[in-house]
Amino acid sequence: MFLLRVNQIISWSLLFVLFFFSDHLYSQKSLTAIQVSSPLTIDGDIDSIFQLLADSASAFIQMEPDLGQPSSSQTMAYLMYDDGFIYFAVFCYQDPQSIVGKITARDNLSNDDDAITLVLDGYHDNRTGFGFSVNPLGTQTDFRISDDGRSLDANWDEVWQSATRVYDWGWYAEFAIPFASLNYDRKNTTWGFNIRRILRYNFEIAYWSGQMSQDYRLSQGGLLNGIETRKEKGILSLYPYATGRYEDSDVTGVNGKFLGTAGGDIRYQFNSNLTANVTINPDFATVEGDQEQINLTRYELSYPEKRLFFQEGNNMFMTRIRNFYSRRIGDVIAGGKFTGKAGKYNMNILSVKTFEFTDPVDDSIHPTAFFTAARVKRDILKSSTVGLTFADKSWDGGYSRSISADYVLNLGKTWKLTGQYVGSGPGDWWPNSAWFVRFARENNIYHYHVRYSDIGETFADNVNHTGFVRDDDRREIDADLIYKWWLQSNVIRYIRAFSNYNVFWSHKGYLRGQGAFLLVNTYFQNKFNFEVFYNYEYRLFEKGFYNHRYGVEIGYNTDEWSMAKLNYWGGRNYDRDFHLLKGMTRVKITKKFALEYSFNYLKYYPDTTNASTFINVLSASYNFTKDLWIQVFAQNNTAFSRIYLYGKFGWRFKPPFGAVFLVYTRDEMLLPSEINRIQEDILYLKVTYPIVFDFNKK
């Protein structure tokens, strides 16, 4: 029955392909890679060898704000390679006074700073690739690209070098990217290739390859010709760590003791396609706690994964119906992972064993368990994929498992069809299954879609052992519409509007919910913005609730890192009136000292459950260099009388993996009983030292 339902969904999908699919032909730009015999120095000093020998990339085209128009500033880029590295140099011409560079923390670049990004598609499959970015300060961000730009994994980290320098004509950047840090098909001498530049002062995003419909669309990129790589013999990397800690905790029952532990990770890169990872007693002591959130719904909140072992490749599991959500996994005894690509197949397979633990809130016991997740995607058509996901949790006396089939069909430049089917056990099949189909058209200016979803009556009970499902027993229709007008008038720079509508019924046919949401944001030339929104919804739980919310926001410079905003929400929420005041600001006090503060003040009328709260969050960091820094994170939540403090001193002596961390955490809060107050103080010292055996070296 599962295969029959999947075949029905795919058959309907292919009908859309026959009607809407068109392969947009355009002339691709190309660049020829020049091979050099000796390594180049990466120091930010202009190296004339690039201009003398290398082919040049220029004539960038805007994606925003003036789609298809030439870039407002000149960019000249050059690329060469040797046996071990790809070398990239780029001249970013502009008035030095207009250069924007604020971010100093690695992997935090977005569109907030000026930046240059090198995009490489080593398989030339129009789906998967890598991005390497730097801003004028030399801050690095690297990320994995999948689904033809639809998904970015910024948690992916690799070793590479870069250097930047500001000159009187603009700024200059150099990269050296090891072939060992990339996945590619060594039989290919032609790679997918693109260069992205952000000019923050005039809100410009420009690409070398030509007119792009969306960011990081690999299928719309250019070509890099002439890459000839050596045959790999494998690379073995060891990442042992040692941790010493002082702990005084009401949660674990450890009072005033010094503890030590050791463990590590092993990574073996078979070749440019396949990699295996093993972790033994991984230590997550240096992971910052979750930031408190305001929840105006009756559904569970989702939190980001911050543990390094799970982060890399985690985006492969980010399907709409998530039958694998790594935050369900507790403390790990040991685990392993296998990732890579073979031919047209991408894969990510992991398995871990967890410790038994007792929940400090309700004293429930979670026994030792084995978690397994496997994801395989196959390339089809020009830049589309079909995929399978298997997730399982097994423990003494029980199990939960699910299997999912999904597809992403890129129908030309803007049309897209996606869908998924998930079945789970134990229990009857249909009440424990779910599926959806979604048809969309989107680019960097507009997006609209319509989607139908069907989620079984008891689906969440099974899947939430390994996955994340907020609600089940629903047959739902939802639609979005987003549009961005670049007015470029003397007063207004752009207006962005967003609207959403959804309605869903139970499988017995009664209405469980419906709602509409409208938001309009106006960004002015003086960098102020004004936003208004309204949300109406009906939700049926023990009875029907008619909720509505309205709000306004005033902000300054919100499209850059240094910014400030203040907003107000009001309305009615589950038979209570509420007022919510929110504020946030980020500022660079000096070139090395950054400060961020946010607050949420929520007041209910009446407040019979004492749910009103005031949340404060303060974060401060000081970067002595890009690899030596101090960070402090503090927050409190008055609803639980919770105070959380996190401080870290970090030194990456062999970036990004070789590091020393000194971390202090203090967490105290009132339990739901409102009688017992728990407190935890922990001081960590952690050292990780990478050891690499490159069998390719002579």
N, C-alpha and C positions, 0 to 999 in steps of 0.2 A: 504493500500500500504506500509505503514511503517513496519508493521509486516511481510509482504511478503518479503520485501528487507532484513530485519534482519534475517529471516529464511533462505534466500538464502546464506547470508554471513556465518551464523553458519554452514549450511550444507557443504559448501566448507571447512570450518575450520575442521569439524569432519573427512573429508576425509584425511587431513593431519595427524590427530591423529591416524587413522587406520594404516597408512603407517609408521609413525615415532615414535609413542609413545612406550616407553619401560620403565618399572619400574625397575630401577637399584637397585638390592638387595645388601645390605652390612650389616655387623655386627655392630650394634650401640653400642657405649660405654654407660655405665650407671653409675650413682652415686646415692647412697642412702642418703636421707636427714635424719638427726638425730634431734629429737625434744628435746629441753631443757625446763626446767620449769621456769627459771628466765631470765630477759634481760641481754645481754652482753654489756660490755663497749667498745665503739669505740674510741680509742685514739692513735693508731699507735704502741702501745707497744705490743710485741708478746704475744699472749694469748695461753698458752699451752693447754687449754681446746679443742681447735680445733684439735690439733695433737693427743690428748688423746682419744677423743670421735668420731670425725667426719670421714666419709669416705673421701678418698683423690682422687684428679684428677691430673694425671701426664701424661707423655709420649706424649707431644704435637707434632703435625705434621705440617711441613711447607706448607703454600700455596704459599708463595714467599720467596726467589727466587727459591729454589730447591723443586718444587712441589712433595709432597709425602715423602720427607726425614724427619728424626727426627729433632726437633728443635735443634739449636746449643747451647742453654742454658736451664738449667733445670727450670721447673716451678712446684710448688706444691700448689694445691688449696684445700680448705676445705669449706663445707657448712653445716649449721645447721639452725634451725628455732624454734620460739616459737609461741604463739598465735597471736602476733602482727607483727613480723619481720622475714625476711630472713637474716641470717648472713653469710657473705662470707669473707674468709681470703685467701690471696695468697702470696706465697714466690717467688719472681722473682730473681733468681740467675744470677749474671753477675758481671764483674769487675766494681766497683763503678765509675772508671774513664771513663767508656764508657756510663754511663747513660746520656740520653738526656731529659731535661725537661725545657722548656722555657715558655710555655703558662700559663698565670695566670687568664685570663678572662673566666668565666663560659660559657659553651656551645660552645667553640671555638676549642675543640680538633678535630683533623683529624688524618692523618698519620704522622704528623710533629714531634711528640714527642714519647718517650717510653710511653706505656699505657697498662693497663689491662682492659678488658671489659667483664662484665657478661651479657650473653644473656639468657632471660627467655621467654618461650612460654607457658603461663598459660593455654591456650585453647588446647595446643598440636594439633593444626590444620595445622602446617607446613606453615603458611602464615603470621600470625600476632604475634608480640612479642615486647619486650622492651630491650634496651641496656643501661647499666650503666657503664661509663668509668671514670677512674682517671689516671692522669699521676704522676710521682714521686713527683711533687710539691703538690699533693692533689687537683688539679683542676678538677672539675666535668663536665661531659657532660652526658646528658640523652637524649634518642631519642626513637621514636616509629618505629617499623619495620613492613612493610606490603608487600604484594605480594611476599612472600618468599624471602625477601631481595632486591627486585627490587626497592623499594621505602623506603627512610629513612626520618623521620620528626624530625629534630633536634630542632624544635621550641617547641616541647612538653616538659613541665617542671613538675616535681613533687618533693615532699619533701623526702629526704633520707640523710643518714649520711655516711661519709667516713673519713678515716684518713690514712696517709702514713708516712713512715719514711725510710731513707736511712741508711743501715748498711754496714759493711765492706765486706759482701758477696753479696750485691745487694740491693734490696729495697722490702719493705713489705707494703701491703695494706689491709685495713679492710672496709667492707661495712655493713650497716644495712638498709635494704629496707623494708618499711612498706607494708604489704599486701594491705592497703588502697590506696597505690600509684599504684597498679597493676590492670589489668583486667585479670580475669581467670574464669574458670569453677570450682566451688568448689566441684563438683562431681568427678573431675579428681584427682586421687592420683599420676598420672604420668604426668610430664610436659616436654616440649621440653627444652633443656638446652645446653649451650655451653660456652666456655671461649676463648677469643681472646687475644693474646699478640703481641705487637709491640716491636721489638728490632731495634731501629733506626740506631745504629752504623753499622749494616750489612744488612740493608734494609729488615729485616725479618718480615713476618707476619705469625704467627703460631696459630693453633686451637687445642683445646683438642680433639674434636670429631673425628678427622681423616682428610683425604684428602678432602678439600673443593674445589669446582670448582669456587666459587665466594664468596665475602664477605657476611656474614650474611644470607646465605642460610639456613633457618630454617629446611627445609626438609632433610638437610644433617647433622643436629646436633645430639647430644646425648640425653640421657634420664635422668631425675631427678625423682627418685622413692620415694614414702613414704610421699608425701606432704598431710597432712590432715588439712583442714582449718575450721574455725568456720563459723556458719551461720551469715550473716551480717544483721544488723538492719538499716543500712543507716548512712550516714555522711553528715551533713549540714555545708557548709563553706561559710562564709561571707567575702568579700574583700572590705570594704568601703574605700573611699579615699577622701581627701580634698586637694584642690589646691588653692594657692594664686598666682596672677600673676600681673606684671606690664607690660603694653603693650603700645607701641608707633609705630603705623603701618599705612603706606599708603595703604596697601592692604585691611584691614578691616575697615579703617576709625576711629579706636580707637586711640586717641592721648593723651599720657601721663596719663593713668588712671590705677588705681588699681582695679583688678577684682578678684572675688572668685567664686569657684564652688565646687560642691560635687557630688558624685555618687558612683557607685560601681558595683560589680559583686556578684552574688549568684550562688553557685554550690551545687547541691544535688546529692550525689552518692547513688542511690537506693540500689545497691549491687555491686558485683565485675564486673558486665557486663554493667550496664546502668548508665549514668550520664546526668543530665540536667544543663544547664547554662543560667543565665539571666544577661544581662548587662543594666544598667540604666545610661544614660549620661556618657558614657565611655570617659576617658581623654587620648588623645594620645600625650600630650605635651612633654613627655620625649623621643619621638621617633626621632632618628637621621635622618636628611635629606638624600635624595638619592644622591649617588655619581655620578658626571657628567660622561657621557660616550661619546666616539667618535662613530658616526654613519656614516658608509660609504655606507649605503643602502638607499633606499627610503621607507623602512618599519618602522613601529612603534617599539620602544624599549620596552622590558619587564623589570619591576623592581620588586625586591623581596618584599614580604609582611613583614612589621616590626611591625605591630600592634598586640599586644598579643591576643586580642579577636579573631582575624581571624587566627592567626598562628596555634593554636592547632587544629590538624585534617585537616588542609588545604591541606595536601598532598593527601588526598583521592580524591580531585578534579583535581589532576594533570594528566589528560588524555592528549593524544597527541592533539586532537582537543578540546581545552579548552572552553567549554561553560559556565564555571564559573571562573572568575578571580577577586579576592576580591579587587584588587586595583581600580576597577570601582566604588566601594562604597565610598562615601564621608563621611562627619561627621555624626555620628550616634546619634540619639535621644535615642533609646532603641533597644534592640534585644535579641534574645534567641537562644539557641543551644541545640540539643539533640544528644548524641553520645553513641555508645555502640555496643554490639554484642549479638544476641539472636539466639542460635543454630548455624546454618550455615550462618546467615545473619549479616553483618557489616552495620552500618548506621551512617550517619552524616547529620543532618537536621538543617538549620539555617534560621532565618528570622529577618530582621532589618528594621527600619524606619530611613530615613536620613533627615537632614535639607535642606531647599532651600538655594542655594548659587549662587553668581554671579561670573563668571570667570573673574579674574582681567586682563587677557590678551586681550580677545575679547568682554568682557561685556555681554556674553551670560548668560541667566538665566537657572539654573538647578532646576526644581521644586522639592518639597518634593516627595520622592518616597519610595516604599516598595520593598525590595529585598528579594527573597526567593531562597534558593538552597537546594536540597536534593540529597543525594547520598546513594545508597544501593548496596552492593556487596554480592554475594552468593558464598560460597565455592563449588567447584566441583573437581572431580578426586582427586589426591593426594595433589597437592599444587596449583591448578589453581582456577580462579575466573571468574564470569560473573557479570556485573554491569549495573546499570541504574543511570543516572543523570538528574535532572530536575532543570532548572534555569529560574527565572522570575524577571522582573522589571516592576512595574506598577506605573503610575503616572496619575495625572489628565489630561485626554485627550489622553492617549496612553499606550502602553505596548510593551514588547518584551519578548518572552519566547522560550525555546528550550528544547528538550528531547534527551538524548543520551543513546545508548546501546553499551557496550564494553565487551571485553573478553581478558583474559590473560591465555594462555594455556602453562604450563611448561611441555614440552614433554621430560621427562627424565632429565638428569643432565645438558645438554647444549643446547638442541633444544627448541625454543620458538616461539609460534605463537600468534600474537596480532591483534586486529582489533576493529573498532568502527564505529558507524553510528549515525549521529546527524541530526535531523530535527528541523526547527525553524519557527516562525511566528512573525508578520503577513505576508501575501503574499502567492504566489503560493508555493507549497511544494518543488518541485524538484530544482528550482533555489535557494532555501533557505535551502538546505540540503548538507551534506558532509559525506564522509566515507573513510576508508582506511583499508588495510590488509597488515600485515608485517610478514615475516618469517625470523627468525634469529637463529644463533648458536653463543654462547658466553661463555667464562669463564674468569678467571683473566688474561689470556695470550692473547687471541684473541677474536675478535668479527667480524662477518659479517652478513649483512642482505640485503634483497631486499624488497621494499615497493611500493605499488601502492595506490595513493590517488586521490579522485575525490571531488572537492569543487565547489559548485554551484555558478552561476554568481553573485548573490546578497547576498550570505550567510553572509558575514562580516557585512553588514549594520544592520542586525538583531542581530546577536550574540554578537557583540562588545558593546552592551548596558550592558551585564553581563559577557561577556567572552573576550578572547584574540585570534584574528585571524589576522595575518599579511596581508594575501592576499587571494583573492578568484578567481573564474572563472579559475580554473586550473585542468587539468588531468595530474598527475605527476608520474613519475617513479624515485625512487632514491635508491642508494645502498651505503653502507659503508663497509670498510675493515680496521681493526685495528689489529696489531700484535706487541708483545713485546718480544724481544730476550734477555734473561739473559745470556750474554756472560761470565761474571765473569773472563775476561782475566786480564793480568797485567795492561792493559791500559784502557779498556772499561768495565763498569759495565753492561749497557744494552743499547739497541737501540729500540726505539718505532717508528712505522710508522703508519700513518693514511691517508686514501684516501677516497674521496667521489665523487660521480657523480650523477647529477640529470638533468632531462629534463621534461618540462611541456608545454602543449598546452591549448589553450582556448577551450571552448565547441563548438565553431564554427570551430575548427580544425586548427587554425594558431599557429605557434610556438611563445610562449611568453618568454621562457627562457631555458637555459641549462648552465651547468657549471661543472667544475672538480676542485678538490682540492687535494693537496698532501703535507704532512708534514712528516719530519723525524727528530727525536730528539735523539741525542747521549749523554749519561751521562757517564762521565769518572770516573775512580777510585779516582782521586784527587778532586772530587766533582764539577768540572766544567761541564757545558753542552753546546752543540752547536746544534742549531735548524735551519732548513731551511724549507721554504714552498713556494708553488706557487699555485695561484688560477686564473682560467680563467672562465669568465661567459659572457653570452649574455642575455640582458634583453630588452623586448619590452614595452615601455611606449608610449609617444607621437611619438617616433620613436625607431629604434633599437639602442642599446648601446652595444659596445664591451669593456668590462672591463677586466683588468688583474692586479694582485697584486703579488708581490714577497717580501720575507722578510727573515731576519736572526735574530737570538737571541743568545746572549752569557750570560750565567748565572753562578752563583756560589751557591752551596748548596740549590738548588731550591726544593729539596725533604724534606727540613726541614723548620721550621718556620723562623729562622734567615737566610735570603737569600738576594741575589741581582741579578738583571737581567737588560739587556739593549737590546732592539730590534729595528730594522729599517724595515719599510714597504715602498714600492714605487710602482709606476705603473700608470695606467690610470683608472679614475673613472668618468663615465658619462661625457665624452668629456673634462675632465680636467686631467692634470697630477697632481700627488700629492706625497708628501713625509711626512711620519709619523714616528717620533722618540718617543719611549716609554721607560720609565725606572721605576723601582720599587726596593725598599729595605726595609727590616724589620730587626731590631736589638734590642737586649736587652742591654741597656746602663749599667744597674745594674740588680740585680735579681728582682727588683720591678718596674723598669722604662723601658718601651718599646716605641720604636719610629718607625713609618712607613711613608714612603714618596713615592709618585708616580707622574709622569708627563706624559703628552701627548702633543707633539708639532706637529700640522698638518698644512701643507702649500699647497695650491692649486695654479696651474698655468694653465690658468689665474684664477683670483679670482674676478669675476664680482659681486658675491653676498656677499662678505665679510664673507665667511664661514671659512677662516683660523682661527685657534685658538691655544691658549696655555692654557692647564689645569694643575693646580697644586693641589695636595691633600696631606695634612699633618695630621697625626693622632698620638697622644701621650697619654700614659696612665701610671699612677702610682698606684700600688696596695699596700696599707698599709697592708691589709690582703686580702684573697680571697673574702671577703664580704664588704670591705671598699676601695673605689678607686676614682680616679679623671681621667676624660677622656676629651681630647680636639680634635676636628675635624675641620679642616679648608680647604676650597677649593676656587679657583677662576677660572673663565672661561673668557678669554679675548674677545671672540666673542660677549658676552652680557655684558661685563664689570661687571660680577657678582662676588661678594665676599660673601661667606657664612661662618659663624663661629658658632660652636656648642660646648658648654662646659657643662660637667655634673659632679657633685659630687654625688656619690651613696653610700648608706649604707644599706645593707640587714641585718637588725637586727633579722628577722625571715625568713631565706632563704627558698625557693626562692621568696616568694610573699610579705612578710612584709618588707617594705623598705621606706627610705627617699631619695628623689631626689631633688637636687638644680640644675636647668638647665638655661643656658643663650643661646639665639640664636640671631644672627644678620644676616640679609639677605638683600642685596641691588643689584639691577640689572637695566639695561637699557631695556625698553620695545621695542618691534619690531619697533615702530614708530621712534626710535632713538632720541626722543625729551624728553619724560618723564622718569625720573629715580625714581623708587620706593624703599622704604627702610622700614625695619621692625626690631624693637628691642623688645624682650620679655624676661622677667625674671620669671621663675617658681619656686615654692616650692610645692612639692607634697609628701604627706604621705599616705601610704597604710598600714592598720593594719588588718591582717587576724584573724578571729574569727571562731573557729572550734567546732562544737558540734558532738562528736562521740558517737552515741547511742549504740555502741557495748561495750563501757566501763561500767564496773559494778559500 
